[in-house]
Amino acid sequence: SDTTLYCVTENKNTPEVMWSYVDLAGTSTDLTSTTDVSTGVSTIQVSTTQPGYYSCEVTENGGSSRTYTAVMTVSPEITHPTHNITENPIILEDFHETIECVATGLPVPEVYWIKSTNISERIGTSSIEITSVLLTEPTNVFYCIAVNSLGMDVVSVTYRISVETALDNVQEKLDNSTSITSEEAATIVESILSSVQTSSEIEVLTTSVGLIEQVVDQVNGTFSNETTQIITATLDTVINSTDSLEKPKTEEGSIATVPTAVGVALRTLEKFSERLLEDLLLDEDRRLNTVQSESIIIVNQVVDLNTTDPKNEIIELPLKTGRKYSVSLSLPLDVAKDLSMNDERLAIGTAIVMLNSANNSVSETTYQASDILTISIIGQKGTINLKNEVPLRFDVSENSEEVNLVCVSLNGNNWESEGLTTATESGVTICRTNHFTSFAVFVTPYERETGTIDTVLSTFNYILVSASFISLVISLLLFIFAGKAFFKVEANIIYFNYCISLLIATGVFLFGIQTGKFNKVFCMIVAFLLHYTWLAVFTWTLCIGILIMFKLVICVLSTRKIYPYLIVFGWAFPLFIPIVTIIVANTVNNSTYVDTTSHCFLTYEGGLIWSFIAPVMVILTINVVFLVIAIVKIINAKSKNPNNEHKDILKDTLIAALVLTPVLGIPWLFLILNVSIRHVALEFIFTFLNSLIGVIFLFAVVLRNKEVNTLLCKRRINKGSGQPATDKTGKPISSGSVQVSNKFKKATGVNTLERSDTKGDSIIQIENNCHEDTC
């Protein structure tokens, strides 16, 4: 916009008025004006966007002249440099660059440079030289500031270097200094914080927190509030930054293992708390100091043992500060006086790292349930070590009997329970300790203490499984030696496949589940085979159940049309599930398929164990229904025969149930039941029935099989007389005819089950042994 300048002369007869303009660069220009002769006023139109000096020179008749000057002011404007940021991190070696700041404005603005990390300190006037001395952070922002009485203008220039280079600069600065001031420490830690905020890689976090520990060691004198706050915030950032990283594998003997950066951060927090305690103990006027960041609270306090009320036999720490803390230290007064070594005052530091419930899991069954409590105690004579146990109180409780609450302390990078005792009282978990470090409470799955029972169970299991394995080998050989007549019976083919799957599953369990964990690749193979073969075993039990339903309910004697589909289903379905599980583990869940820490089987991580449990539970449920239907059918058939007594019905029904139960995989229900009830009797029942399943299969199914009976009878009679085996009429026994024993007739109420063809079926033969009426 324009404005008008006036020049008023004292003499109306002034002969001449001259206007001139001098810009900010010093260039003078004459201007055209208008003079009102009647009033002696000379005017000129000027633009407000043209700052500078406007002069009015008045020349009198006598030759004398006077000059009046008007100044058009303007706020500062920086013309160079414009905002700039480096595209890629620069290489610091031999790097130097001079940047100049140019600004316009009237009055002439003052120009100077500052850096974002310390805006109160000027590092140059109109120009500065950028070298490695100034480039200490991954992102270094410099501000050019121009200021006059009308305002200011600011332009930033940014130089980026790699995080590794920035941390190397900090390391070099610390190595070149034996001690640093609190103010220098704040600047250094701010540079470290910038690195942590730029990159959350585990190497960067670990290096950063190590540098902070070095800073804490090198600070000479007391820590200022600013330094205390920036150190706490940086440790907080390091601990929280690890939440997005993959959790390290838990080391043997530990409840959990934390990333190295977290372990160092917690130890540095403990050391930092001790340094703050020293400062507090030297200050006669202060009794309490509190520092808080996003998830860390440090409460340091001095306890005067001489003035403490003797009625307060226990000192609860942290002391009440208007805040309810989730963790506390209960320090008996007599213990405190004993610890003080005749000191009048104790300084006690409690640093609380608040629980991040969004990422507190170690595995599917183990997770951190409390805040972390770090404790330090010093007296006037130095750091104090405990002589007796003191209780730590955590506001954590767990009503479920499925889990344990375990008190742990940090040893290196591992949370360990050694040296701690855990108790629960009124919804509070009490941890008793005789040393000070970082503490927490973890939830772990229920585990019975190992002892005699576990040893007996393990030995019992391996002996019976070995017997079962041998029985399955014998069963397979008998099936093979039974010849073509055996494989002409559809049910026998189902039994044959069931026997193969159970033999492989038992063999892999017996020889691979423990030895495989010493080789990761072999362990994965063992886990896959166990997953597949045991699912195959249960799938074949389902096929057996289906055939039983065809015989007893649908009353179809020939199952030739459906058994090919059952064979494909029996081997293909259980193979499909492990393959899909591996794909999901490697793509969707990004988890591990196998747990190689204790045994070679499916991991609980990502819920992958359900790819085994869920199909097994479905099949068991169906087979239980099949078993109930079969028993009901047998009872009904028996009841129709008036010659049967009640006790005979119960007896024969029990025989049928005992034969069908292991074949249909029902003993696994005891394992599922034990998950809820957790009784050693259920473990023994499951171990006995399941481990002996091969033996039960041999005696309850194989040796009662008609074709195997025929083979054994032939071999027995041929061996004794050299004559072929015959029935009661003297006719040779044909392996293709169906022989129904008197006991089976009595148990089922079936009088005859004769076939004219050579493809007899023996799926429901309860008693068909080598008796006088068949041989």
Secondary structure, 3 states (H helix, E strand, C coil): CEEEEEEECCCCCCCEEEEEEECCCCCEEEECCEEECCCCEEEEEEECCCCEEEEEEEECCCCCEEEEEEEECEEEEEEECCCEECCCCCCCCCCEEEEECEEEEECCCEEEEEECCEEEEEEECCEEEEECCCCCCCEEEEEEEEEECCEEEEEEEEEECCHHHHHHHHHHHHHCCCCECHHHHHHHHHHHHHHHHHCCCHHHHHHHHHHHHHHHHHECCCCCHHHHHHHHHHHHHHHHHHHHCCCCCCCCCCCEECCHHHHHHHHHHHHHHHHHHHHHHHCCCCCEEEEECCCEEEEEEEEECCCCCCCCCEEEECCCCCCCCCEEEEEEHHHHHHHCCCCCEEEEEEEEECCCHHHCECCCCCEECCCEEEEEEEECCEECCCCCCEEEEECCCCCCCCEEEEEEEEECCEEECCCCEEEEECCEEEEEECCCCEEEEEEEECCCCCCHHHHHHHHHHHHHHHHHHHHHHHHHHHHHHCCHHHHCCHHHHHHHHHHHHHHHHHHHHHHHCCHHHHCHHHHHHHHHHHHHHHHHHHHHHHHHHHHHHHHHCCCCCCCCCCHHHHHHHHHHHHHHHHHHHHHHHHHCCCCCCEECCCCCEECCHHHCCHHHHHHHHHHHHHHHHHHHHHHHHHHHHHHCCCCCCHHHHHHHHHHHHHHHHHHCCCCHHHHHHHHHHCCHHHHHHHHHHHHCHHHHHHHHHHCCCHHHHHHHHHHHHHHHHCCCCECCCCCECCCCCCCCCHHHHHHHCCCCCCCCCCCCCCCCCCCCCCCCCCC
